[in-house]
Amino acid sequence: MISFIVIGYNEGHKLKTCFKSIYKCVEFNRLPSYEVIYVDSKSDDKSLEIVKEFPSIKAFTILGDCNAAIGRNIGAIEAKG
């Protein structure tokens, strides 16, 4: 299994493009087993609403202090691949 981990803060304007790119990669490489994880750093834009448009994506929101390392670590802990 391959895990794609995406982290972000107020990245709503880029997320659809990012997720579509991941799915094109999966399709092109005929990956049989994968997961997409999004870790949000308390965005106040529409990031989480956009993620909900992709039901197969596992979304997590950081509740405490936020930074990129924390986001990556949460993604890595939750990843199965």
Secondary structure, DSSP 8 states (H G I E B T S, - for coil): -EEEEEEESS-HHHHHHHHHHHHHHHHHTT-SSEEEEEEE----SSHHHHHTTSTTSEEEE--S---HHHHHHHHHHH---
